[in-house]
Amino acid sequence: MDYIKRAVFDDFKNHIKPNKVLILLGARRVGKTELIQKYVTATNEKVLQLNGEDLNDARLLENRSIENYSRLLENIDLLIIDEAQNINDIGLKLKFIVDHIKGIKVVATGSSMFDLNNKLGEPLVGRKNTLFLFPLAQMEFSPYENYKETLENLEERLLYGGYPELTHYESWYDKQRYLREIVNSYLLKDILVFDGIKNSDKIYDLLRLIAYQIGKEVSMQELGNQLQLSKNTVERYLDLLSKVFILFKVEGFSRNLRKEITKTSRWYFYDNGIRNGILNNFNVFQNRTDIGDLWENYLASERMKKQQYQKMFRNNYFWRTYDQQEMDWLEENADDLAGFEFKWNENKKVRIPVAFAKAYPNATFEVITKNNYLDFIM
C-alpha cells in the first residue's frame, strides 16, 4: 500500500505559521518524519531539517544568540527539528528563535512528553500549537479500502495494530518480525535514557501484566507486590509509559454515589500490535482465549484516536460498582453522559446496568459489536 494520508495532515499544514512552533508528538515509528516529508516535498519553502539525536545538529543550536541563529537560518523559511527532546534547553532555544528571527516557522517532533512537552510548555506559552500522531486509525485506512475489505482486515488490525510500516509487508510473518523489532529496539528507548531508569526488565514485566489486564481495574499495590517494586515506583513507570505513548489510562467515573468505584484505573495500549508483541502472541482468533481483550483494547484506542483527530472533547471513564455492575466505556461531555459496552459476540444480550440507569436516567447507552463498530470509531 502506498502512503496513507494522515488524519492530522491538513491541521499540520494549517498550524505551520510564522514565529510559531508546531509540536508534533507521537511514539517512535508512527510516521512523524514521513508526514513531514510529505509536506516538505509539496512546499516551495526553503527548509532546514535537524535531528536532535545527531550531535552535530544539536551543536548548531548550542550558542543561544541572535548572531548564531541569524547565520544558521539565513534564507530559511521553515526549521524542522526531529526528536527535539534530546536537545538541552530546547524550549528556551525555540523561544529565542521565534522571538528574534522574523518570519521563521518551526516544527519540532518528539516521541516523549516527559521531556519535550515539559521543556516546551512554559517557555513557549502563546507561541506553540501541539498535534498528536498515533498508529494508523481505521478512519485513515478507510479511503483506501471498501467495506468488504475493512471487515476482512479486522482480524489483522486486532492482531497487528496500525504501525505504518506494516502496510509494506505482505506476510503476517514479516509483520510479526517488525513488531518484535519495535518492542525490542524502540519501545523503551526514550524511557531508558531518562534519568534514574537503569533496568528495562521490570518495565517489560509491568507491560506484560498490564497486557493481561485489559478491561480490568489495575491495583498499584498488587502490581508492586508481583514485581517486587514499591507502589510509587509502579505509578512512576506507568506515568512514563503513558508519556512515550505506549499506554493510556482510563479512570473510574462517579458523581459521588457510594457504591461506585473510583480509586482504581484501567490501562490500554495505544496499539494492539504492541500489546501482542509484548506477550509474543500473534495467534489467529481460533487459537486465542483473549479475543474480548483484543476487541476492547482496539475499540478504546480507536475511539481515543477519533476524539483527538476529530476534536471531540470528551472525558473518558469506565464505570463499576462494588456489587459488580459495570460499563466498559463512558464519555462525559459537559452534563451529557454516553455509556458503551464492548461485545465481540454480537448475539449476546446486554442491558444497561440497573444501578447506572437509575443514577443517570438521562444518559444514553449502546452496545458496540462487529455490526456497528465503524460508527463508533470513524
Secondary structure as a PSIPRED ss2 file (coil, helix, strand):
# PSIPRED VFORMAT (PSIPRED V4.0)

   1 M C   1.000  0.000  0.000
   2 D C   1.000  0.000  0.000
   3 Y C   1.000  0.000  0.000
   4 I C   1.000  0.000  0.000
   5 K C   1.000  0.000  0.000
   6 R C   1.000  0.000  0.000
   7 A C   1.000  0.000  0.000
   8 V C   1.000  0.000  0.000
   9 F H   0.000  1.000  0.000
  10 D H   0.000  1.000  0.000
  11 D H   0.000  1.000  0.000
  12 F H   0.000  1.000  0.000
  13 K H   0.000  1.000  0.000
  14 N H   0.000  1.000  0.000
  15 H C   1.000  0.000  0.000
  16 I C   1.000  0.000  0.000
  17 K C   1.000  0.000  0.000
  18 P C   1.000  0.000  0.000
  19 N C   1.000  0.000  0.000
  20 K C   1.000  0.000  0.000
  21 V E   0.000  0.000  1.000
  22 L E   0.000  0.000  1.000
  23 I E   0.000  0.000  1.000
  24 L E   0.000  0.000  1.000
  25 L E   0.000  0.000  1.000
  26 G C   1.000  0.000  0.000
  27 A C   1.000  0.000  0.000
  28 R C   1.000  0.000  0.000
  29 R C   1.000  0.000  0.000
  30 V C   1.000  0.000  0.000
  31 G C   1.000  0.000  0.000
  32 K H   0.000  1.000  0.000
  33 T H   0.000  1.000  0.000
  34 E H   0.000  1.000  0.000
  35 L H   0.000  1.000  0.000
  36 I H   0.000  1.000  0.000
  37 Q H   0.000  1.000  0.000
  38 K H   0.000  1.000  0.000
  39 Y H   0.000  1.000  0.000
  40 V H   0.000  1.000  0.000
  41 T H   0.000  1.000  0.000
  42 A H   0.000  1.000  0.000
  43 T C   1.000  0.000  0.000
  44 N C   1.000  0.000  0.000
  45 E C   1.000  0.000  0.000
  46 K C   1.000  0.000  0.000
  47 V E   0.000  0.000  1.000
  48 L E   0.000  0.000  1.000
  49 Q E   0.000  0.000  1.000
  50 L E   0.000  0.000  1.000
  51 N E   0.000  0.000  1.000
  52 G C   1.000  0.000  0.000
  53 E C   1.000  0.000  0.000
  54 D C   1.000  0.000  0.000
  55 L H   0.000  1.000  0.000
  56 N H   0.000  1.000  0.000
  57 D H   0.000  1.000  0.000
  58 A H   0.000  1.000  0.000
  59 R H   0.000  1.000  0.000
  60 L H   0.000  1.000  0.000
  61 L C   1.000  0.000  0.000
  62 E C   1.000  0.000  0.000
  63 N C   1.000  0.000  0.000
  64 R C   1.000  0.000  0.000
  65 S C   1.000  0.000  0.000
  66 I H   0.000  1.000  0.000
  67 E H   0.000  1.000  0.000
  68 N H   0.000  1.000  0.000
  69 Y H   0.000  1.000  0.000
  70 S H   0.000  1.000  0.000
  71 R H   0.000  1.000  0.000
  72 L H   0.000  1.000  0.000
  73 L C   1.000  0.000  0.000
  74 E C   1.000  0.000  0.000
  75 N C   1.000  0.000  0.000
  76 I C   1.000  0.000  0.000
  77 D C   1.000  0.000  0.000
  78 L E   0.000  0.000  1.000
  79 L E   0.000  0.000  1.000
  80 I E   0.000  0.000  1.000
  81 I E   0.000  0.000  1.000
  82 D E   0.000  0.000  1.000
  83 E C   1.000  0.000  0.000
  84 A H   0.000  1.000  0.000
  85 Q H   0.000  1.000  0.000
  86 N H   0.000  1.000  0.000
  87 I C   1.000  0.000  0.000
  88 N C   1.000  0.000  0.000
  89 D C   1.000  0.000  0.000
  90 I H   0.000  1.000  0.000
  91 G H   0.000  1.000  0.000
  92 L H   0.000  1.000  0.000
  93 K H   0.000  1.000  0.000
  94 L H   0.000  1.000  0.000
  95 K H   0.000  1.000  0.000
  96 F H   0.000  1.000  0.000
  97 I H   0.000  1.000  0.000
  98 V H   0.000  1.000  0.000
  99 D H   0.000  1.000  0.000
 100 H H   0.000  1.000  0.000
 101 I C   1.000  0.000  0.000
 102 K C   1.000  0.000  0.000
 103 G C   1.000  0.000  0.000
 104 I C   1.000  0.000  0.000
 105 K E   0.000  0.000  1.000
 106 V E   0.000  0.000  1.000
 107 V E   0.000  0.000  1.000
 108 A E   0.000  0.000  1.000
 109 T E   0.000  0.000  1.000
 110 G E   0.000  0.000  1.000
 111 S C   1.000  0.000  0.000
 112 S C   1.000  0.000  0.000
 113 M C   1.000  0.000  0.000
 114 F C   1.000  0.000  0.000
 115 D C   1.000  0.000  0.000
 116 L H   0.000  1.000  0.000
 117 N H   0.000  1.000  0.000
 118 N H   0.000  1.000  0.000
 119 K H   0.000  1.000  0.000
 120 L H   0.000  1.000  0.000
 121 G H   0.000  1.000  0.000
 122 E C   1.000  0.000  0.000
 123 P C   1.000  0.000  0.000
 124 L C   1.000  0.000  0.000
 125 V C   1.000  0.000  0.000
 126 G C   1.000  0.000  0.000
 127 R C   1.000  0.000  0.000
 128 K E   0.000  0.000  1.000
 129 N E   0.000  0.000  1.000
 130 T E   0.000  0.000  1.000
 131 L E   0.000  0.000  1.000
 132 F E   0.000  0.000  1.000
 133 L C   1.000  0.000  0.000
 134 F C   1.000  0.000  0.000
 135 P C   1.000  0.000  0.000
 136 L C   1.000  0.000  0.000
 137 A C   1.000  0.000  0.000
 138 Q H   0.000  1.000  0.000
 139 M H   0.000  1.000  0.000
 140 E H   0.000  1.000  0.000
 141 F H   0.000  1.000  0.000
 142 S H   0.000  1.000  0.000
 143 P H   0.000  1.000  0.000
 144 Y H   0.000  1.000  0.000
 145 E C   1.000  0.000  0.000
 146 N C   1.000  0.000  0.000
 147 Y H   0.000  1.000  0.000
 148 K H   0.000  1.000  0.000
 149 E H   0.000  1.000  0.000
 150 T H   0.000  1.000  0.000
 151 L H   0.000  1.000  0.000
 152 E H   0.000  1.000  0.000
 153 N C   1.000  0.000  0.000
 154 L H   0.000  1.000  0.000
 155 E H   0.000  1.000  0.000
 156 E H   0.000  1.000  0.000
 157 R H   0.000  1.000  0.000
 158 L H   0.000  1.000  0.000
 159 L H   0.000  1.000  0.000
 160 Y H   0.000  1.000  0.000
 161 G C   1.000  0.000  0.000
 162 G C   1.000  0.000  0.000
 163 Y C   1.000  0.000  0.000
 164 P H   0.000  1.000  0.000
 165 E H   0.000  1.000  0.000
 166 L H   0.000  1.000  0.000
 167 T H   0.000  1.000  0.000
 168 H H   0.000  1.000  0.000
 169 Y C   1.000  0.000  0.000
 170 E C   1.000  0.000  0.000
 171 S C   1.000  0.000  0.000
 172 W H   0.000  1.000  0.000
 173 Y H   0.000  1.000  0.000
 174 D H   0.000  1.000  0.000
 175 K H   0.000  1.000  0.000
 176 Q H   0.000  1.000  0.000
 177 R H   0.000  1.000  0.000
 178 Y H   0.000  1.000  0.000
 179 L H   0.000  1.000  0.000
 180 R H   0.000  1.000  0.000
 181 E H   0.000  1.000  0.000
 182 I H   0.000  1.000  0.000
 183 V H   0.000  1.000  0.000
 184 N H   0.000  1.000  0.000
 185 S H   0.000  1.000  0.000
 186 Y H   0.000  1.000  0.000
 187 L C   1.000  0.000  0.000
 188 L C   1.000  0.000  0.000
 189 K H   0.000  1.000  0.000
 190 D H   0.000  1.000  0.000
 191 I H   0.000  1.000  0.000
 192 L H   0.000  1.000  0.000
 193 V C   1.000  0.000  0.000
 194 F C   1.000  0.000  0.000
 195 D C   1.000  0.000  0.000
 196 G C   1.000  0.000  0.000
 197 I C   1.000  0.000  0.000
 198 K C   1.000  0.000  0.000
 199 N C   1.000  0.000  0.000
 200 S C   1.000  0.000  0.000
 201 D H   0.000  1.000  0.000
 202 K H   0.000  1.000  0.000
 203 I H   0.000  1.000  0.000
 204 Y H   0.000  1.000  0.000
 205 D H   0.000  1.000  0.000
 206 L H   0.000  1.000  0.000
 207 L H   0.000  1.000  0.000
 208 R H   0.000  1.000  0.000
 209 L H   0.000  1.000  0.000
 210 I H   0.000  1.000  0.000
 211 A H   0.000  1.000  0.000
 212 Y C   1.000  0.000  0.000
 213 Q C   1.000  0.000  0.000
 214 I C   1.000  0.000  0.000
 215 G C   1.000  0.000  0.000
 216 K C   1.000  0.000  0.000
 217 E C   1.000  0.000  0.000
 218 V E   0.000  0.000  1.000
 219 S C   1.000  0.000  0.000
 220 M H   0.000  1.000  0.000
 221 Q H   0.000  1.000  0.000
 222 E H   0.000  1.000  0.000
 223 L H   0.000  1.000  0.000
 224 G H   0.000  1.000  0.000
 225 N H   0.000  1.000  0.000
 226 Q H   0.000  1.000  0.000
 227 L H   0.000  1.000  0.000
 228 Q C   1.000  0.000  0.000
 229 L C   1.000  0.000  0.000
 230 S C   1.000  0.000  0.000
 231 K H   0.000  1.000  0.000
 232 N H   0.000  1.000  0.000
 233 T H   0.000  1.000  0.000
 234 V H   0.000  1.000  0.000
 235 E H   0.000  1.000  0.000
 236 R H   0.000  1.000  0.000
 237 Y H   0.000  1.000  0.000
 238 L H   0.000  1.000  0.000
 239 D H   0.000  1.000  0.000
 240 L H   0.000  1.000  0.000
 241 L H   0.000  1.000  0.000
 242 S H   0.000  1.000  0.000
 243 K H   0.000  1.000  0.000
 244 V C   1.000  0.000  0.000
 245 F C   1.000  0.000  0.000
 246 I C   1.000  0.000  0.000
 247 L E   0.000  0.000  1.000
 248 F E   0.000  0.000  1.000
 249 K E   0.000  0.000  1.000
 250 V E   0.000  0.000  1.000
 251 E E   0.000  0.000  1.000
 252 G E   0.000  0.000  1.000
 253 F C   1.000  0.000  0.000
 254 S C   1.000  0.000  0.000
 255 R C   1.000  0.000  0.000
 256 N C   1.000  0.000  0.000
 257 L C   1.000  0.000  0.000
 258 R C   1.000  0.000  0.000
 259 K C   1.000  0.000  0.000
 260 E E   0.000  0.000  1.000
 261 I C   1.000  0.000  0.000
 262 T C   1.000  0.000  0.000
 263 K C   1.000  0.000  0.000
 264 T C   1.000  0.000  0.000
 265 S E   0.000  0.000  1.000
 266 R E   0.000  0.000  1.000
 267 W E   0.000  0.000  1.000
 268 Y E   0.000  0.000  1.000
 269 F E   0.000  0.000  1.000
 270 Y C   1.000  0.000  0.000
 271 D C   1.000  0.000  0.000
 272 N H   0.000  1.000  0.000
 273 G H   0.000  1.000  0.000
 274 I H   0.000  1.000  0.000
 275 R H   0.000  1.000  0.000
 276 N H   0.000  1.000  0.000
 277 G H   0.000  1.000  0.000
 278 I H   0.000  1.000  0.000
 279 L H   0.000  1.000  0.000
 280 N C   1.000  0.000  0.000
 281 N C   1.000  0.000  0.000
 282 F C   1.000  0.000  0.000
 283 N C   1.000  0.000  0.000
 284 V C   1.000  0.000  0.000
 285 F H   0.000  1.000  0.000
 286 Q H   0.000  1.000  0.000
 287 N H   0.000  1.000  0.000
 288 R C   1.000  0.000  0.000
 289 T C   1.000  0.000  0.000
 290 D C   1.000  0.000  0.000
 291 I H   0.000  1.000  0.000
 292 G H   0.000  1.000  0.000
 293 D H   0.000  1.000  0.000
 294 L H   0.000  1.000  0.000
 295 W H   0.000  1.000  0.000
 296 E H   0.000  1.000  0.000
 297 N H   0.000  1.000  0.000
 298 Y H   0.000  1.000  0.000
 299 L H   0.000  1.000  0.000
 300 A H   0.000  1.000  0.000
 301 S H   0.000  1.000  0.000
 302 E H   0.000  1.000  0.000
 303 R H   0.000  1.000  0.000
 304 M H   0.000  1.000  0.000
 305 K H   0.000  1.000  0.000
 306 K H   0.000  1.000  0.000
 307 Q H   0.000  1.000  0.000
 308 Q H   0.000  1.000  0.000
 309 Y H   0.000  1.000  0.000
 310 Q C   1.000  0.000  0.000
 311 K C   1.000  0.000  0.000
 312 M C   1.000  0.000  0.000
 313 F C   1.000  0.000  0.000
 314 R C   1.000  0.000  0.000
 315 N E   0.000  0.000  1.000
 316 N E   0.000  0.000  1.000
 317 Y E   0.000  0.000  1.000
 318 F E   0.000  0.000  1.000
 319 W E   0.000  0.000  1.000
 320 R E   0.000  0.000  1.000
 321 T E   0.000  0.000  1.000
 322 Y C   1.000  0.000  0.000
 323 D C   1.000  0.000  0.000
 324 Q C   1.000  0.000  0.000
 325 Q C   1.000  0.000  0.000
 326 E E   0.000  0.000  1.000
 327 M E   0.000  0.000  1.000
 328 D E   0.000  0.000  1.000
 329 W E   0.000  0.000  1.000
 330 L E   0.000  0.000  1.000
 331 E E   0.000  0.000  1.000
 332 E E   0.000  0.000  1.000
 333 N E   0.000  0.000  1.000
 334 A C   1.000  0.000  0.000
 335 D C   1.000  0.000  0.000
 336 D E   0.000  0.000  1.000
 337 L E   0.000  0.000  1.000
 338 A E   0.000  0.000  1.000
 339 G E   0.000  0.000  1.000
 340 F E   0.000  0.000  1.000
 341 E E   0.000  0.000  1.000
 342 F E   0.000  0.000  1.000
 343 K C   1.000  0.000  0.000
 344 W C   1.000  0.000  0.000
 345 N C   1.000  0.000  0.000
 346 E C   1.000  0.000  0.000
 347 N C   1.000  0.000  0.000
 348 K C   1.000  0.000  0.000
 349 K C   1.000  0.000  0.000
 350 V C   1.000  0.000  0.000
 351 R C   1.000  0.000  0.000
 352 I C   1.000  0.000  0.000
 353 P C   1.000  0.000  0.000
 354 V H   0.000  1.000  0.000
 355 A H   0.000  1.000  0.000
 356 F H   0.000  1.000  0.000
 357 A H   0.000  1.000  0.000
 358 K H   0.000  1.000  0.000
 359 A H   0.000  1.000  0.000
 360 Y C   1.000  0.000  0.000
 361 P C   1.000  0.000  0.000
 362 N C   1.000  0.000  0.000
 363 A C   1.000  0.000  0.000
 364 T E   0.000  0.000  1.000
 365 F E   0.000  0.000  1.000
 366 E E   0.000  0.000  1.000
 367 V E   0.000  0.000  1.000
 368 I E   0.000  0.000  1.000
 369 T C   1.000  0.000  0.000
 370 K C   1.000  0.000  0.000
 371 N C   1.000  0.000  0.000
 372 N C   1.000  0.000  0.000
 373 Y H   0.000  1.000  0.000
 374 L H   0.000  1.000  0.000
 375 D H   0.000  1.000  0.000
 376 F H   0.000  1.000  0.000
 377 I H   0.000  1.000  0.000
 378 M C   1.000  0.000  0.000
